[in-house]
Amino acid sequence: MMNRFVTMLLLMGSVGMAHAQRFEVADPEEKGNFNRVWTNGFWSNWYVQMDLDMTLQNPYGYNFANVFPNGKSFGMDVAVGKWFAPQTGFRVKFNWENKLPLLKNDHANWLAPFDQPGVNREKGGYIAFYGDWMVNLHNVFGTYRPDRTWNLSFYPRIGVNYNFGVSKGSLLAGLGFINTYRLSNRWSVYLDAAYIMSGSGFVGKTKEKEGTGTGSNSNGYLSIGVGAQVELFRGERREVRGERREVRGERSQSGELSLRSVMTNGVWDNWFVQAGLDMSLLNPYGCDFSKVIPKGTTFGLNVALGKAFTPEFAVRGRVQWDNGLIPNNGLEWVAPKDDPKRNYKKGGFATVALDAMLNLTNVIAGYDPNKRWHTSGFVRAGLITQFVESSGSPLMGFGLEQTYRLSDNLSLFGAMAYQVSTSEGMGYSVTGMDVSSGSNGFFDIDFGVKVDISPVKGWSALTGNGVP
């Protein structure tokens, strides 16, 4: 079986996959200085991936040395991604495991339902949806080179999975690496490996009375895939001919560039900080949201540090602290359940998260340095902890943010996000094995200021006639 699996992976890998980073160097005659490049608009630098994978399940409390054959399964992955800049991009991935007709494991005792090998496969296996923030390590720590054959990238992961064997699912969080080898301008092959933490709902088994959620005690699994990648769209392009023109001390290249092309800046440009006040509406699983005021209302502070890689894409790290400064005397939906007032006395709760942000205004209308209003959507991945019991859990969410620019480096912002976590984070209701389809959720409403720091730079853009 293993030989058959490896053979299929090699055959699939030989099909190849695309080297998706096709950026124009700002000035190819200035050899070795490829830190600034021309991007080619939102619809360029997209790619698709497909691979076969092997996962090694490791439920909490079980010896990983016995993962063969108890926790081994095979599956298929399909992904769509985009590189916004040579350093960073985003990928959405779908995984379907333990259902391929040619790849099966008749001894998979650790695939729920436990100790019933074959039942999980008969019921449909399991699926997962992932969101990965891709960071090209070569281009972050070195310089972008269009002729580079090997590209190693790192990614943090957030997502959800669902196990048909027990009809339950869970949040998940993970870390991974992908190494691509370029066969041509459009095709590449790759090796993708990630370690993923999940909860007991997905695994379908708890170890006696010990918790096996995505908090302090986690069920994990290792995923290894080999596959192929192909570039999709190059975007709208137009011939730009004529003499070279000076752009901030750099020279733009005569050649094909999109009308929405911008020249990216260095790693220390376009950083920003944010600070604001927030109100959260907590809604533990099984509680009536119509009573969230005042039972689930908390107030707090948030700060963030971020970087815009292009006019379309930014990433920020964010810390939020709630129920530690402003008390709510009617609050009932925080831990501990029997005495929620103690939550405030012990410091409340906090979240630490990464937001992958897409500036919808620039995606739809194009980059305009004079534009004051900007609407952004974001995907959030992080951790939540409440200080009474010092327990924590991964959280994931999504939201919208609106900014209004007051000056070159000062803006106001308002944002709203919805996030979900498991019971370890809120400590209120059990959302593990028994009711894993339900999650603790909360709305977060923020208002504050945004300040651009470091050298405040925009992006050198092409005009409609192709002239910078």
Buried (B, 14 or more C-beta within 10 A) or exposed (E): EEEEBEEBBEEBBEBBBBBBBBBBBBBEEEEEBBBBBBBBBBBBBBBBBBBBBBBBBBBBEBEBEEBEBBBBBBBBBBBBBBBBBBBBBBBBBBBBBBBBEEBBBEEBBBBBBBEEBEBBBEBBBBBBBBBBBBBBBBBBEEBBBBEBEEBEBBBBBBBBBBBBBBBBBBBBBBBBEBBBBBBEEBBBBBBBBBBBBBBBBBBBBBBEEEBBBBBEBBBBBBBBBBBBBBBBBBBBBBEBEEEEEEBEEBBBBBEBBBBBBBBBBEBEBBBBBBBBBBBBBBBBBEBEEEEBEEBBBBBBBBBBBBBBBBBBBBBBBBBBBBBBEBBBEEBBBBBBEEEBBEBBEBBBBBBBBBBBBBBBBBBEEBBEEEEEEBBBBBBBBBBBBBBBEEBBBBBBBBBEBBBEBEEEEEBBBBBBBBBBBBBBBBBBBBBBBEBBEBBBBBBBBBEBBBBBEBEEBBBBBBEEEBEB
